[in-house]
Amino acid sequence: MPEIRSDFITDYDGLADKWWDPRGSLAPLGWIARARATFVPEPRTEGATLLDVACGGGLFGPHLAGKGYRVVGVDLSIMSLKQAGQHGFDAVAKADITRLPFADESIEVVTAGQCLEHVRDPYAVVDELCRVLRPGGTLIVDTIADTKAARLMAITVVENLPLPGRPPKGTHDHRLFVNRERLLAVARSHGVELKLLGLRPSFSAGLGYLARKRDEVPMVPTRSTAVLFVGVGTKS
């Protein structure tokens, strides 16, 4: 077995100009960002902070417009952060998501989209997300499950078919995929009871995307969390 990579930052620096390409290799991250935004609650206080961890080029930003949050993004890719700063983020900062530069219980909403499956210890990241989350605040994460089905879809199929929106080969390492039971247990240990929901691209819209009749594919909920899933919970 090849050695597990320590990070994927060089990939995202090299892809920084692709964040907003609707048919580029990062396009599906935008579809997922739109779905993630539907789980963001109304702010409890005026100017409450929403922290988007591993924000990349800021695909989440436009979907938060008008919600009333001060939107802050952190990422290791400086080139991606420059993009995020131009797309609805009030502040961005270079930061390691395993050591977030925020005080305990200081953030109203914490989101982490499509990043847990790229780090050696995703559960340590969840520790950090929960640490900075205020009581009564909302945690939203979406990632890939550590299942054979996810390995088949996310790597064997998606990374190898010559289709628009395909991530580069090697983007995913199945050994980093997230154990759902452990994820739930770690969040619960911090007082966050996550509820999991599966997501998948709309089949009909996907066909329209492949036929170049549309530039975005909505994500729809599924009962199965065996491939792509979102977890949402409130800190007690």
Backbone as numpy.savetxt, mean C-alpha at the origin, in Angstrom:
# Nx Ny Nz CAx CAy CAz Cx Cy Cz
18.05 -21.64 -3.06 17.21 -20.45 -3.06 18.09 -19.20 -3.06
17.75 -18.19 -3.85 18.52 -16.94 -3.82 18.32 -16.22 -2.49
19.28 -15.37 -2.16 19.19 -14.62 -0.91 18.05 -13.60 -0.99
17.37 -13.41 0.13 16.31 -12.42 0.18 16.92 -11.02 0.09
16.37 -10.21 -0.79 16.87 -8.86 -0.95 16.55 -8.03 0.29
17.43 -7.08 0.60 17.23 -6.26 1.79 16.20 -5.15 1.56
16.12 -4.64 0.34 15.10 -3.63 0.02 14.98 -3.52 -1.50
14.00 -2.73 -1.91 13.71 -2.58 -3.33 13.82 -1.12 -3.75
14.55 -0.34 -2.97 14.58 1.10 -3.21 15.19 1.44 -4.56
16.18 0.68 -5.00 16.79 0.98 -6.29 15.79 0.79 -7.43
14.88 -0.16 -7.28 13.84 -0.36 -8.29 12.97 0.89 -8.41
12.51 1.39 -7.28 11.57 2.50 -7.32 12.24 3.81 -7.70
13.51 3.98 -7.39 14.23 5.15 -7.90 14.26 5.11 -9.43
14.51 3.92 -9.96 14.59 3.77 -11.41 13.25 3.88 -12.12
12.17 3.69 -11.36 10.83 3.74 -11.94 10.10 5.04 -11.60
10.80 6.01 -11.02 10.16 7.22 -10.53 9.36 7.97 -11.59
9.78 7.85 -12.84 9.06 8.56 -13.90 7.84 7.77 -14.39
7.58 6.61 -13.79 6.46 5.76 -14.21 5.26 5.85 -13.28
5.38 6.57 -12.17 4.31 6.57 -11.17 2.96 6.97 -11.75
2.96 7.92 -12.66 1.69 8.46 -13.15 1.38 8.04 -14.58
2.08 7.03 -15.07 1.82 6.48 -16.40 0.67 5.48 -16.27
-0.50 5.76 -16.85 -1.66 4.87 -16.67 -1.49 3.49 -17.28
-0.47 3.31 -18.11 -0.24 2.00 -18.70 1.15 1.48 -18.36
1.78 2.11 -17.40 3.12 1.72 -17.00 3.13 0.63 -15.95
4.33 0.26 -15.52 4.49 -0.87 -14.61 3.98 -0.62 -13.20
3.69 0.65 -12.86 3.18 0.96 -11.53 1.69 1.29 -11.54
1.07 1.20 -12.69 -0.34 1.59 -12.82 -1.27 0.87 -11.84
-1.13 -0.45 -11.63 -2.04 -1.13 -10.69 -1.97 -0.59 -9.27
-0.84 0.01 -8.89 -0.75 0.59 -7.55 -1.72 1.76 -7.41
-1.97 2.45 -8.52 -2.95 3.53 -8.51 -4.36 3.01 -8.34
-4.66 1.88 -8.96 -5.99 1.28 -8.81 -6.23 0.89 -7.36
-5.19 0.32 -6.74 -5.31 -0.11 -5.34 -5.42 1.11 -4.42
-4.70 2.17 -4.75 -4.76 3.39 -3.93 -6.18 3.94 -3.91
-6.86 3.93 -5.04 -8.23 4.42 -5.09 -9.13 3.57 -4.19
-8.95 2.26 -4.23 -9.74 1.38 -3.37 -9.43 1.62 -1.90
-8.15 1.83 -1.58 -7.75 2.07 -0.19 -8.42 3.31 0.38
-8.58 4.33 -0.45 -9.16 5.59 0.01 -10.60 5.43 0.48
-11.30 4.43 -0.02 -12.70 4.24 0.39 -12.80 3.83 1.86
-11.70 3.39 2.46 -11.73 2.95 3.85 -11.29 4.06 4.81
-10.90 5.22 4.28 -10.48 6.33 5.13 -11.71 6.99 5.73
-11.80 7.07 7.07 -12.98 7.68 7.70 -12.92 9.20 7.67
-14.02 9.81 8.03 -14.02 11.26 8.20 -13.12 11.61 9.38
-12.35 12.71 9.29 -11.47 13.07 10.40 -12.27 13.44 11.65
-11.74 13.05 12.80 -12.42 13.35 14.06 -12.16 14.78 14.52
-11.04 15.34 14.07 -10.70 16.72 14.41 -10.24 17.45 13.16
-10.40 18.76 13.16 -9.98 19.55 12.00 -8.46 19.49 11.85
-8.01 19.24 10.63 -6.58 19.20 10.36 -5.87 17.98 10.90
-6.61 16.91 11.18 -5.99 15.67 11.65 -5.00 15.16 10.62
-3.96 14.48 11.08 -2.91 14.00 10.18 -3.20 12.59 9.71
-3.04 12.39 8.41 -3.05 11.05 7.81 -1.64 10.78 7.32
-1.05 9.69 7.79 0.29 9.30 7.40 0.23 8.15 6.41
0.79 8.37 5.22 0.87 7.32 4.21 2.29 6.79 4.19
2.46 5.58 4.67 3.78 4.97 4.80 4.16 4.30 3.48
5.42 4.51 3.05 5.87 4.03 1.73 4.96 4.61 0.66
4.86 5.93 0.65 3.90 6.63 -0.21 4.29 6.61 -1.68
5.55 6.29 -1.98 5.98 6.27 -3.37 5.78 7.62 -4.04
5.24 7.59 -5.25 5.04 8.80 -6.02 3.77 9.56 -5.69
3.08 9.15 -4.60 1.90 9.90 -4.16 0.60 9.51 -4.80
0.47 8.27 -5.27 -0.76 7.85 -5.94 -1.99 7.96 -5.06
-1.79 7.92 -3.75 -2.90 8.00 -2.80 -3.43 9.43 -2.68
-2.57 10.42 -2.91 -2.90 11.81 -2.65 -4.19 12.32 -3.28
-4.38 12.19 -4.59 -5.58 12.74 -5.22 -6.89 12.19 -4.65
-6.84 10.97 -4.11 -8.06 10.36 -3.58 -8.40 10.83 -2.18
-7.52 11.65 -1.60 -7.76 12.21 -0.26 -8.21 13.66 -0.32
-8.24 14.22 -1.51 -8.61 15.63 -1.67 -10.01 15.88 -1.11
-10.12 16.90 -0.28 -11.41 17.28 0.28 -11.82 16.51 1.51
-11.03 15.55 1.94 -11.40 14.75 3.11 -11.07 15.46 4.42
-10.25 16.51 4.37 -9.99 17.29 5.56 -8.76 16.90 6.35
-7.92 16.05 5.80 -6.71 15.63 6.49 -5.49 16.44 6.06
-4.55 16.56 6.95 -3.19 16.99 6.58 -2.47 15.71 6.19
-2.11 15.59 4.93 -1.59 14.34 4.39 -0.06 14.38 4.37
0.54 13.42 5.06 1.99 13.32 5.17 2.43 11.98 4.59
3.48 11.99 3.80 4.00 10.76 3.22 5.45 10.53 3.57
5.82 9.28 3.79 7.22 8.93 4.02 7.60 7.80 3.07
8.84 7.83 2.62 9.36 6.82 1.70 10.88 6.91 1.73
11.55 5.89 1.25 13.00 5.93 1.15 13.49 6.48 -0.18
12.60 6.53 -1.17 12.98 6.99 -2.50 12.78 8.49 -2.63
13.87 9.24 -2.64 13.79 10.69 -2.78 13.13 11.06 -4.11
13.45 10.35 -5.16 12.89 10.67 -6.47 11.38 10.47 -6.48
10.90 9.45 -5.77 9.46 9.23 -5.68 8.80 10.30 -4.82
9.46 10.69 -3.73 8.91 11.71 -2.85 8.71 13.04 -3.58
9.57 13.35 -4.52 9.40 14.57 -5.31 8.08 14.53 -6.06
7.72 13.34 -6.54 6.44 13.19 -7.23 5.28 13.35 -6.26
5.39 12.74 -5.08 4.32 12.81 -4.08 4.05 14.24 -3.65
5.12 15.03 -3.53 4.96 16.41 -3.13 4.19 17.25 -4.12
4.02 16.75 -5.31 3.28 17.47 -6.35 1.87 16.93 -6.56
1.47 15.94 -5.74 0.19 15.28 -5.98 -0.63 15.12 -4.70
-0.84 16.22 -4.00 -1.79 16.22 -2.91 -1.24 15.96 -1.52
0.06 15.81 -1.38 0.66 15.61 -0.06 1.08 16.96 0.51
0.71 17.19 1.76 1.07 18.45 2.41 2.53 18.45 2.86
3.08 17.28 3.15 4.47 17.16 3.56 4.96 15.77 3.23
6.24 15.67 2.86 6.85 14.37 2.60 8.21 14.35 3.28
8.67 13.14 3.60 9.97 13.01 4.27 10.57 11.65 3.96
11.89 11.63 3.82 12.59 10.37 3.66 12.68 9.71 5.03
12.22 8.47 5.12 12.22 7.78 6.41 12.15 6.28 6.20
12.78 5.56 7.11 12.71 4.11 7.16 11.40 3.72 7.84
10.59 2.91 7.18 9.28 2.60 7.74 9.36 1.69 8.95
10.52 1.14 9.25 10.67 0.37 10.49 11.06 1.27 11.66
11.34 2.56 11.38 11.69 3.52 12.43 11.08 4.87 12.06
9.80 4.98 12.22 9.09 6.18 11.79 9.43 7.37 12.70
9.68 8.54 12.12 10.08 9.72 12.90 8.88 10.48 13.47
8.00 9.77 14.15 6.81 10.38 14.74 6.64 9.88 16.16
6.04 10.73 17.01 5.83 10.39 18.41 4.77 9.31 18.56
4.80 8.63 19.68 3.78 7.63 20.00 2.39 8.28 19.95
1.45 7.55 19.37 0.03 7.93 19.38 -0.19 9.36 18.91
0.46 9.70 17.79 0.38 11.07 17.29 -0.38 11.21 15.97
-0.77 10.10 15.35 -1.35 10.12 14.00 -2.78 9.61 14.02
-3.69 10.32 13.35 -5.10 9.95 13.33 -5.38 8.74 12.43
-4.80 8.73 11.24 -4.97 7.62 10.29 -3.59 7.24 9.75
-3.29 5.95 9.77 -2.04 5.44 9.22 -2.37 4.44 8.12
-1.80 4.66 6.95 -2.01 3.74 5.83 -0.67 3.21 5.34
-0.69 1.96 4.91 0.51 1.33 4.35 0.06 0.43 3.21
0.25 0.90 2.00 -0.23 0.17 0.83 0.89 -0.46 0.04
0.78 -1.77 -0.19 1.70 -2.51 -1.06 3.17 -2.28 -0.69
3.45 -2.38 0.61 4.84 -2.27 1.04 5.25 -3.39 1.98
4.30 -3.95 2.73 4.66 -4.99 3.70 5.30 -6.20 3.03
4.91 -6.46 1.79 5.44 -7.62 1.07 6.81 -7.37 0.45
7.41 -6.22 0.78 8.74 -5.90 0.26 9.79 -5.73 1.36
9.45 -6.05 2.60 10.39 -5.88 3.70 10.62 -7.21 4.41
11.80 -7.35 5.00 12.15 -8.61 5.66 11.25 -8.93 6.85
10.85 -7.90 7.58 10.03 -8.13 8.76 8.81 -7.21 8.71
7.77 -7.63 8.00 6.57 -6.77 7.90 5.89 -6.56 9.24
6.08 -7.50 10.15 5.40 -7.40 11.44 6.05 -6.34 12.32
7.34 -6.10 12.14 8.00 -5.00 12.83 7.47 -3.67 12.30
7.17 -3.62 11.00 6.58 -2.41 10.43 5.20 -2.17 11.03
4.42 -3.24 11.16 3.09 -3.11 11.77 3.20 -2.62 13.21
4.22 -3.08 13.93 4.48 -2.55 15.28 4.60 -1.03 15.24
5.37 -0.53 14.27 5.59 0.90 14.14 4.30 1.64 13.75
3.55 1.08 12.82 2.30 1.71 12.41 1.37 1.87 13.60
1.29 0.83 14.41 0.41 0.87 15.57 0.96 1.80 16.66
2.27 1.88 16.76 2.87 2.75 17.78 2.49 4.21 17.58
2.53 4.67 16.32 2.26 6.09 16.06 0.77 6.40 15.95
-0.07 5.37 15.91 -1.51 5.56 15.74 -2.17 5.97 17.06
-3.01 6.98 17.00 -3.73 7.43 18.18 -4.82 6.45 18.58
-5.16 6.37 19.86 -6.36 5.62 20.25 -7.59 6.19 19.54
-8.39 5.32 18.98 -9.52 5.75 18.18 -9.17 6.00 16.73
-7.88 5.96 16.42 -7.43 6.17 15.05 -7.57 4.91 14.21
-7.44 5.08 12.90 -7.67 3.99 11.96 -6.38 3.56 11.28
-6.17 2.24 11.23 -5.05 1.65 10.49 -5.60 0.97 9.24
-4.98 1.25 8.11 -5.36 0.63 6.83 -4.10 0.10 6.17
-4.07 -1.20 5.92 -2.94 -1.81 5.22 -3.47 -2.66 4.08
-2.75 -2.72 2.99 -3.07 -3.70 1.95 -1.77 -4.31 1.46
-1.83 -5.62 1.20 -0.63 -6.36 0.89 -0.99 -7.69 0.23
-0.02 -8.58 0.13 -0.21 -9.86 -0.55 -0.04 -11.00 0.45
-0.94 -11.96 0.41 -0.94 -13.08 1.35 0.12 -14.11 1.00
0.61 -14.80 2.01 1.63 -15.83 1.78 0.96 -17.17 1.45
0.39 -17.24 0.26 -0.30 -18.44 -0.19 0.23 -18.87 -1.55
-0.04 -20.12 -1.90 0.33 -20.61 -3.22 -0.43 -19.85 -4.31
-1.68 -19.51 -4.02 -2.48 -18.77 -5.00 -1.86 -17.40 -5.28
-1.38 -16.73 -4.23 -0.75 -15.42 -4.40 0.55 -15.54 -5.18
1.30 -16.57 -4.88 2.56 -16.78 -5.61 2.28 -17.00 -7.09
1.26 -17.78 -7.39 0.89 -18.04 -8.78 0.47 -16.76 -9.49
-0.43 -16.00 -8.86 -0.99 -14.82 -9.51 0.01 -13.66 -9.57
0.63 -13.34 -8.43 1.46 -12.14 -8.34 2.82 -12.29 -9.02
3.30 -13.53 -9.11 4.64 -13.73 -9.70 4.55 -14.50 -11.02
4.06 -15.74 -10.97 4.06 -16.58 -12.17 3.25 -15.96 -13.30
2.08 -15.43 -12.97 1.21 -14.86 -14.00 1.54 -13.39 -14.27
1.38 -12.55 -13.26 1.44 -11.10 -13.46 2.81 -10.63 -13.93
3.88 -11.20 -13.38 5.22 -10.73 -13.75 5.72 -11.30 -15.08
4.98 -12.22 -15.67 5.48 -12.86 -16.87 4.63 -12.64 -18.12
3.38 -12.24 -17.95 2.56 -11.98 -19.13 2.90 -10.62 -19.72
3.06 -10.52 -21.03 3.43 -9.24 -21.67 2.22 -8.32 -21.80
1.76 -7.78 -20.65 0.57 -6.95 -20.62 0.88 -5.57 -20.06
0.10 -4.56 -20.40 0.31 -3.24 -19.79 0.07 -3.32 -18.29
0.82 -2.54 -17.53 0.68 -2.56 -16.08 1.44 -3.68 -15.40
2.21 -4.42 -16.17 2.96 -5.54 -15.58 4.17 -5.03 -14.82
4.35 -5.46 -13.56 5.55 -5.05 -12.82 6.78 -5.76 -13.37
7.95 -5.19 -13.20 9.17 -5.84 -13.68 9.37 -7.20 -12.99
9.98 -8.13 -13.71 10.30 -9.42 -13.10 11.21 -9.20 -11.89
10.91 -9.93 -10.84 11.70 -9.80 -9.62 11.14 -8.80 -8.64
10.03 -8.14 -9.01 9.43 -7.17 -8.10 9.01 -7.83 -6.79
8.47 -9.04 -6.89 7.97 -9.72 -5.70 8.82 -10.94 -5.35
8.95 -11.18 -4.07 9.62 -12.37 -3.53 8.60 -13.05 -2.62
8.17 -14.24 -3.00 7.08 -14.89 -2.26 7.44 -15.16 -0.79
8.73 -15.18 -0.48 9.13 -15.41 0.92 8.83 -14.22 1.81
8.53 -13.08 1.20 8.19 -11.88 1.95 6.68 -11.66 2.04
5.90 -12.51 1.40 4.46 -12.35 1.45 3.98 -12.52 2.90
2.84 -11.91 3.21 2.44 -11.70 4.60 1.48 -12.78 5.11
1.82 -13.33 6.26 0.97 -14.31 6.94 -0.19 -13.56 7.60
-1.39 -13.88 7.18 -2.55 -13.13 7.64 -2.81 -13.31 9.14
-2.66 -14.53 9.62 -2.90 -14.78 11.03 -1.90 -14.03 11.91
-0.65 -14.01 11.49 0.34 -13.29 12.26 0.11 -11.79 12.20
-0.28 -11.29 11.04 -0.60 -9.87 10.90 -1.71 -9.48 11.88
-2.76 -10.28 11.91 -3.87 -10.00 12.82 -3.41 -10.01 14.27
-2.57 -10.99 14.61 -2.10 -11.12 16.00 -1.24 -9.94 16.42
-0.35 -9.49 15.53 0.52 -8.36 15.87 -0.31 -7.10 16.06
-1.24 -6.85 15.15 -2.09 -5.66 15.29 -2.92 -5.75 16.57
-3.45 -6.93 16.85 -4.27 -7.11 18.06 -3.47 -6.85 19.32
-2.18 -7.18 19.30 -1.34 -6.96 20.48 -1.18 -5.47 20.80
-1.49 -4.62 19.82 -1.43 -3.17 20.00 -2.83 -2.56 20.13
-3.83 -3.40 20.26 -5.19 -2.89 20.42 -5.90 -2.58 19.13
-5.40 -3.10 18.02 -6.03 -2.86 16.71 -6.59 -4.18 16.19
-7.88 -4.27 16.11 -8.54 -5.47 15.62 -8.83 -5.29 14.13
-7.97 -5.87 13.30 -8.11 -5.71 11.86 -9.20 -6.62 11.30
-9.93 -6.09 10.34 -10.84 -6.89 9.55 -10.28 -6.97 8.14
-10.21 -8.17 7.60 -9.60 -8.38 6.29 -10.65 -8.53 5.20
-10.34 -7.98 4.04 -11.21 -8.07 2.88 -10.35 -8.26 1.64
-10.73 -9.18 0.79 -9.99 -9.41 -0.44 -10.30 -8.36 -1.49
-9.33 -8.14 -2.38 -9.51 -7.23 -3.51 -9.04 -7.91 -4.78
-9.68 -7.56 -5.89 -9.23 -8.03 -7.20 -9.65 -7.01 -8.24
-8.96 -6.98 -9.38 -9.39 -6.07 -10.46 -10.72 -6.52 -11.04
-11.54 -5.56 -11.43 -12.78 -5.86 -12.13 -12.46 -6.56 -13.45
-13.08 -7.70 -13.68 -12.80 -8.46 -14.90 -13.20 -7.68 -16.15
-14.40 -7.11 -16.14 -14.88 -6.41 -17.33 -14.04 -5.16 -17.60
-13.72 -4.42 -16.54 -12.89 -3.24 -16.73 -11.49 -3.62 -17.16
-11.00 -4.75 -16.66 -9.68 -5.23 -17.06 -9.61 -5.52 -18.55
-10.67 -6.09 -19.08 -10.72 -6.35 -20.52 -10.72 -5.02 -21.30
-11.44 -4.04 -20.78 -11.46 -2.72 -21.42 -10.08 -2.06 -21.37
-9.38 -2.27 -20.28 -8.02 -1.73 -20.14 -7.09 -2.37 -21.16
-7.17 -3.68 -21.31 -6.32 -4.38 -22.27 -6.65 -3.97 -23.70
-7.91 -3.63 -23.94 -8.34 -3.20 -25.28 -8.09 -1.71 -25.50
-7.48 -1.05 -24.51 -7.18 0.38 -24.56 -8.43 1.25 -24.65
-9.51 0.75 -24.08 -10.75 1.53 -24.05 -10.89 2.29 -22.74
-10.01 2.01 -21.78 -10.01 2.73 -20.52 -8.61 2.72 -19.93
-8.32 3.68 -19.04 -6.97 3.81 -18.48 -6.88 3.40 -17.02
-7.96 2.93 -16.44 -7.93 2.52 -15.04 -8.87 1.35 -14.83
-8.52 0.49 -13.89 -9.33 -0.68 -13.57 -9.74 -0.61 -12.11
-11.03 -0.52 -11.81 -11.47 -0.51 -10.42 -11.15 -1.83 -9.72
-10.82 -1.75 -8.45 -10.66 -2.94 -7.64 -11.99 -3.23 -6.96
-12.38 -4.50 -6.95 -13.66 -4.87 -6.35 -13.41 -5.81 -5.18
-14.29 -5.78 -4.17 -14.09 -6.64 -2.99 -14.39 -8.10 -3.29
-13.69 -8.97 -2.60 -13.93 -10.41 -2.70 -13.92 -11.01 -1.31
-14.56 -12.14 -1.15 -14.54 -12.83 0.14 -13.17 -13.44 0.42
-12.52 -13.87 -0.62 -11.22 -14.52 -0.44 -10.12 -13.49 -0.22
-9.32 -13.72 0.80 -8.15 -12.88 1.08 -6.86 -13.61 0.72
-6.95 -14.61 -0.14 -5.82 -15.49 -0.42 -4.77 -14.89 -1.34
-5.07 -13.77 -1.98 -4.08 -13.13 -2.86 -3.83 -11.70 -2.38
-4.61 -10.77 -2.84 -4.48 -9.37 -2.43 -5.57 -9.06 -1.42
-5.19 -8.42 -0.32 -6.21 -8.11 0.69 -5.89 -6.78 1.37
-6.94 -6.20 1.96 -6.81 -4.98 2.76 -7.26 -5.31 4.17
-6.57 -4.71 5.14 -6.94 -4.85 6.54 -7.24 -3.47 7.12
-8.37 -3.35 7.82 -8.79 -2.08 8.39 -9.18 -2.29 9.85
-8.68 -1.42 10.73 -9.04 -1.54 12.14 -8.86 -0.23 12.88
-9.50 -0.14 14.05 -9.44 1.03 14.91 -8.71 0.69 16.19
-7.86 1.57 16.63 -7.08 1.32 17.85 -7.91 1.62 19.08
-7.96 0.68 19.98 -8.73 0.85 21.20 -7.99 1.69 22.23
